């Protein structure tokens, strides 16, 4: 694992399901009511009366990644691949996450590749790993490294490449308010990190448009 990727990893291991002292449903709903009052609105009016309950339910869904372990998703592998050992790429994995600084949406797509070393994993599992990390409070830089690190550590392939493209609503909705601006991050491990040619091949395959019918 390269030093940059290690630096971007969270303090808690991604191998474990995060544990926190969650408040009760009543405490969550009370907190939402406080925020509604802080905006200047009346939490007791008809349109907002059930909003605290809805927000609590939405948070359970949007941040469900805290109750899942990405390493477990990669646990089942397949070795009957007829000797295939070349690049496996899953691209255009659409995701939505939330910025850990302002808790507003990050909307984007991830491209993930690895060079197998005797075994492969189900393609849907790669997308599942992206979703698990996305359904947590995130920075794009950390999420990019987390996806690469867990695949490298669990599958132990010859290398992993991850590219993430996303629009951050913290830039579009507040502050500088620049709509349509996207952020691109990438990280490489193993053979991808050591070989500029493999990096170019990865980027070329990501950017290659599907043929029109």
C-alpha positions as a Markdown table, in Angstrom:
| # | Residue | x | y | z |
|---|---|---|---|---|
| 1 | Unk | 0.0 | 0.0 | 0.0 |
| 2 | Unk | 1.5 | 3.4 | -1.0 |
| 3 | Unk | 2.1 | 6.1 | 1.6 |
| 4 | Unk | -0.5 | 8.5 | 0.0 |
| 5 | Unk | -3.2 | 5.9 | 0.3 |
| 6 | Unk | -2.3 | 5.2 | 3.9 |
| 7 | Unk | -2.5 | 8.8 | 4.8 |
| 8 | Unk | -6.0 | 9.1 | 3.3 |
| 9 | Unk | -7.3 | 6.1 | 5.2 |
| 10 | Unk | -9.6 | 6.9 | 8.1 |
| 11 | Unk | -8.4 | 6.3 | 11.7 |
| 12 | Unk | -11.0 | 3.4 | 12.1 |
| 13 | Unk | -10.3 | 0.3 | 10.1 |
| 14 | Unk | -12.5 | -0.1 | 7.0 |
| 15 | Unk | -12.4 | -3.8 | 7.7 |
| 16 | Unk | -14.8 | -3.5 | 10.7 |
| 17 | Unk | -18.3 | -2.2 | 10.9 |
| 18 | Unk | -18.1 | 1.3 | 12.5 |
| 19 | Unk | -19.5 | 1.3 | 16.0 |
| 20 | Unk | -21.0 | 4.4 | 17.6 |
| 21 | Unk | -23.3 | 5.3 | 20.5 |
| 22 | Unk | -26.4 | 6.0 | 18.4 |
| 23 | Unk | -29.1 | 8.3 | 20.0 |
| 24 | Unk | -32.7 | 7.1 | 20.3 |
| 25 | Unk | -35.3 | 7.7 | 17.7 |
| 26 | Unk | -36.9 | 10.4 | 19.9 |
| 27 | Unk | -33.5 | 12.2 | 20.3 |
| 28 | Unk | -33.0 | 12.2 | 16.5 |
| 29 | Unk | -36.5 | 13.6 | 15.9 |
| 30 | Unk | -36.0 | 16.3 | 18.6 |
| 31 | Unk | -32.7 | 17.3 | 16.9 |
| 32 | Unk | -34.5 | 17.7 | 13.6 |
| 33 | Unk | -37.2 | 19.8 | 15.2 |
| 34 | Unk | -34.5 | 22.0 | 16.6 |
| 35 | Unk | -32.9 | 22.5 | 13.1 |
| 36 | Unk | -36.3 | 23.3 | 11.6 |
| 37 | Unk | -36.8 | 25.9 | 14.3 |
| 38 | Unk | -33.3 | 27.3 | 13.6 |
| 39 | Unk | -34.2 | 27.7 | 9.9 |
| 40 | Unk | -37.0 | 30.0 | 11.0 |
| 41 | Unk | -39.8 | 27.6 | 10.2 |
| 42 | Unk | -42.5 | 26.1 | 12.5 |
| 43 | Unk | -42.0 | 22.3 | 13.0 |
| 44 | Unk | -45.6 | 22.1 | 14.1 |
| 45 | Unk | -47.2 | 23.3 | 10.9 |
| 46 | Unk | -48.9 | 20.6 | 8.7 |
| 47 | Unk | -46.2 | 20.3 | 6.1 |
| 48 | Unk | -43.4 | 19.7 | 8.7 |
| 49 | Unk | -45.2 | 17.7 | 11.4 |
| 50 | Unk | -43.9 | 14.4 | 10.2 |
| 51 | Unk | -40.6 | 15.7 | 8.8 |
| 52 | Unk | -38.5 | 14.7 | 11.8 |
| 53 | Unk | -39.6 | 11.1 | 11.4 |
| 54 | Unk | -39.0 | 11.2 | 7.7 |
| 55 | Unk | -35.5 | 12.7 | 8.1 |
| 56 | Unk | -34.5 | 10.0 | 10.6 |
| 57 | Unk | -35.7 | 7.3 | 8.1 |
| 58 | Unk | -33.8 | 9.0 | 5.3 |
| 59 | Unk | -30.6 | 9.2 | 7.3 |
| 60 | Unk | -30.8 | 5.4 | 8.0 |
| 61 | Unk | -30.9 | 4.8 | 4.3 |
| 62 | Unk | -28.4 | 7.5 | 3.2 |
| 63 | Unk | -25.8 | 6.5 | 5.8 |
| 64 | Unk | -26.4 | 2.8 | 5.8 |
| 65 | Unk | -22.8 | 2.2 | 4.9 |
| 66 | Unk | -21.8 | 2.5 | 8.5 |
| 67 | Unk | -23.6 | -0.8 | 9.2 |
| 68 | Unk | -21.8 | -2.7 | 6.4 |
| 69 | Unk | -18.3 | -4.1 | 6.0 |
| 70 | Unk | -16.8 | -3.7 | 2.5 |
| 71 | Unk | -14.3 | -6.4 | 3.2 |
| 72 | Unk | -17.1 | -8.9 | 3.6 |
| 73 | Unk | -18.4 | -8.1 | 0.2 |
| 74 | Unk | -15.1 | -9.2 | -1.3 |
| 75 | Unk | -14.9 | -12.4 | 0.6 |
| 76 | Unk | -16.1 | -14.8 | -2.1 |
| 77 | Unk | -13.8 | -15.2 | -5.1 |
| 78 | Unk | -13.5 | -17.4 | -8.1 |
| 79 | Unk | -10.4 | -19.2 | -9.3 |
| 80 | Unk | -11.8 | -20.9 | -12.4 |
| 81 | Unk | -11.0 | -18.1 | -14.9 |
| 82 | Unk | -9.2 | -20.1 | -17.6 |
| 83 | Unk | -6.0 | -18.5 | -16.7 |
| 84 | Unk | -7.2 | -14.9 | -17.2 |
| 85 | Unk | -4.9 | -12.4 | -15.5 |
| 86 | Unk | -5.4 | -9.2 | -17.4 |
| 87 | Unk | -7.2 | -6.0 | -16.4 |
| 88 | Unk | -10.8 | -6.2 | -15.1 |
| 89 | Unk | -12.5 | -2.8 | -15.2 |
| 90 | Unk | -16.0 | -1.9 | -13.8 |
| 91 | Unk | -16.7 | 1.7 | -15.0 |
| 92 | Unk | -19.4 | 4.2 | -14.6 |
| 93 | Unk | -20.5 | 3.1 | -11.1 |
| 94 | Unk | -22.9 | 5.8 | -10.2 |
| 95 | Unk | -23.1 | 6.8 | -6.6 |
| 96 | Unk | -24.3 | 9.5 | -4.3 |
| 97 | Unk | -22.6 | 10.4 | -1.0 |
| 98 | Unk | -22.6 | 13.3 | 1.5 |
| 99 | Unk | -19.8 | 15.7 | 2.2 |
| 100 | Unk | -18.5 | 15.3 | 5.8 |
| 101 | Unk | -18.0 | 19.1 | 6.1 |
| 102 | Unk | -21.5 | 20.3 | 5.2 |
| 103 | Unk | -23.5 | 17.1 | 4.9 |
| 104 | Unk | -24.7 | 18.0 | 1.4 |
| 105 | Unk | -24.7 | 15.6 | -1.6 |
| 106 | Unk | -21.8 | 14.5 | -3.6 |
| 107 | Unk | -23.0 | 13.0 | -6.9 |
| 108 | Unk | -20.7 | 11.1 | -9.2 |
| 109 | Unk | -19.4 | 7.9 | -10.7 |
| 110 | Unk | -16.5 | 5.6 | -10.0 |
| 111 | Unk | -14.3 | 3.5 | -12.3 |
| 112 | Unk | -12.5 | 0.6 | -10.6 |
| 113 | Unk | -10.0 | -1.8 | -12.1 |
| 114 | Unk | -7.7 | -4.5 | -10.8 |
| 115 | Unk | -5.1 | -7.0 | -12.2 |
| 116 | Unk | -6.1 | -10.4 | -10.8 |
| 117 | Unk | -3.6 | -12.8 | -9.4 |
| 118 | Unk | -5.2 | -16.2 | -9.7 |
| 119 | Unk | -8.7 | -15.2 | -8.6 |
| 120 | Unk | -11.5 | -12.8 | -9.4 |
| 121 | Unk | -14.5 | -11.4 | -7.6 |
| 122 | Unk | -18.0 | -11.0 | -8.7 |
| 123 | Unk | -18.4 | -7.7 | -10.6 |
| 124 | Unk | -21.4 | -6.6 | -8.6 |
| 125 | Unk | -19.2 | -6.8 | -5.5 |
| 126 | Unk | -17.0 | -4.0 | -6.8 |
| 127 | Unk | -20.0 | -1.8 | -7.2 |
| 128 | Unk | -21.2 | -2.8 | -3.7 |
| 129 | Unk | -17.9 | -1.7 | -2.2 |
| 130 | Unk | -18.3 | 1.7 | -3.8 |
| 131 | Unk | -21.8 | 2.0 | -2.5 |
| 132 | Unk | -20.8 | 1.1 | 1.1 |
| 133 | Unk | -18.2 | 3.8 | 1.3 |
| 134 | Unk | -20.4 | 6.3 | -0.5 |
| 135 | Unk | -23.2 | 5.8 | 2.1 |
| 136 | Unk | -21.0 | 7.3 | 4.8 |
| 137 | Unk | -19.9 | 10.9 | 5.4 |
| 138 | Unk | -17.0 | 11.4 | 3.0 |
| 139 | Unk | -14.4 | 13.4 | 1.2 |
| 140 | Unk | -13.8 | 12.4 | -2.3 |
| 141 | Unk | -10.1 | 11.9 | -1.7 |
| 142 | Unk | -10.7 | 9.5 | 1.2 |
| 143 | Unk | -13.3 | 7.5 | -0.6 |
| 144 | Unk | -11.0 | 7.0 | -3.6 |
| 145 | Unk | -8.3 | 5.6 | -1.4 |
| 146 | Unk | -10.7 | 3.5 | 0.7 |
| 147 | Unk | -12.1 | 1.7 | -2.3 |
| 148 | Unk | -8.6 | 1.0 | -3.7 |
| 149 | Unk | -7.2 | -0.1 | -0.3 |
| 150 | Unk | -9.9 | -2.6 | 0.6 |
| 151 | Unk | -9.7 | -4.3 | -2.8 |
| 152 | Unk | -5.9 | -4.4 | -2.6 |
| 153 | Unk | -5.9 | -5.8 | 1.0 |
| 154 | Unk | -8.7 | -8.4 | 0.6 |
| 155 | Unk | -8.1 | -9.7 | -3.0 |
| 156 | Unk | -4.4 | -9.1 | -3.0 |
| 157 | Unk | -4.3 | -8.5 | -6.8 |
| 158 | Unk | -1.2 | -7.3 | -8.7 |
| 159 | Unk | -2.6 | -3.8 | -8.7 |
| 160 | Unk | -5.7 | -1.7 | -8.3 |
| 161 | Unk | -6.7 | 1.5 | -10.1 |
| 162 | Unk | -9.6 | 3.8 | -9.0 |
| 163 | Unk | -10.9 | 7.0 | -10.5 |
| 164 | Unk | -13.8 | 9.0 | -9.1 |
| 165 | Unk | -15.5 | 11.9 | -10.8 |
| 166 | Unk | -18.1 | 13.9 | -8.8 |
| 167 | Unk | -20.0 | 17.1 | -8.4 |
| 168 | Unk | -20.0 | 18.6 | -4.9 |
| 169 | Unk | -23.2 | 20.4 | -3.9 |
| 170 | Unk | -21.2 | 22.2 | -1.2 |
| 171 | Unk | -19.7 | 24.1 | -4.2 |
| 172 | Unk | -22.9 | 24.3 | -6.3 |
| 173 | Unk | -25.4 | 25.2 | -3.5 |
| 174 | Unk | -23.4 | 27.4 | -1.1 |
| 175 | Unk | -20.2 | 29.3 | -0.9 |
| 176 | Unk | -18.8 | 29.9 | -4.4 |
| 177 | Unk | -22.0 | 28.5 | -6.0 |
| 178 | Unk | -20.4 | 27.1 | -9.2 |
| 179 | Unk | -22.8 | 24.6 | -10.8 |
| 180 | Unk | -21.5 | 21.9 | -13.1 |
| 181 | Unk | -17.9 | 21.9 | -11.7 |
| 182 | Unk | -16.6 | 18.4 | -11.3 |
| 183 | Unk | -13.7 | 17.0 | -9.2 |
| 184 | Unk | -11.5 | 14.1 | -10.4 |
| 185 | Unk | -9.4 | 11.9 | -8.1 |
| 186 | Unk | -7.5 | 8.8 | -8.8 |
| 187 | Unk | -5.2 | 6.4 | -7.0 |
| 188 | Unk | -3.1 | 3.4 | -8.0 |
| 189 | Unk | -1.5 | 0.5 | -6.2 |
| 190 | Unk | 0.9 | -2.3 | -7.2 |
| 191 | Unk | 1.5 | -2.7 | -10.9 |
| 192 | Unk | -0.7 | 0.4 | -11.7 |
| 193 | Unk | 1.4 | 2.6 | -9.4 |
| 194 | Unk | 4.7 | 1.3 | -10.8 |
| 195 | Unk | 3.8 | 1.4 | -14.5 |
| 196 | Unk | 2.8 | 4.6 | -16.3 |
| 197 | Unk | 1.8 | 2.4 | -19.2 |
| 198 | Unk | -0.8 | 0.6 | -17.1 |
| 199 | Unk | -2.1 | 3.9 | -15.8 |
| 200 | Unk | -2.5 | 5.1 | -19.4 |
| 201 | Unk | -4.3 | 1.9 | -20.4 |
| 202 | Unk | -6.7 | 2.2 | -17.5 |
| 203 | Unk | -7.5 | 5.9 | -18.3 |
| 204 | Unk | -7.9 | 5.0 | -22.0 |
| 205 | Unk | -10.3 | 2.2 | -21.2 |
| 206 | Unk | -12.3 | 4.4 | -18.9 |
| 207 | Unk | -12.6 | 7.2 | -21.5 |
| 208 | Unk | -13.4 | 4.8 | -24.4 |
| 209 | Unk | -17.0 | 5.3 | -25.5 |
| 210 | Unk | -19.2 | 2.3 | -26.1 |
| 211 | Unk | -19.8 | 1.6 | -29.8 |
| 212 | Unk | -23.1 | 2.9 | -31.1 |
| 213 | Unk | -25.6 | 0.3 | -32.5 |
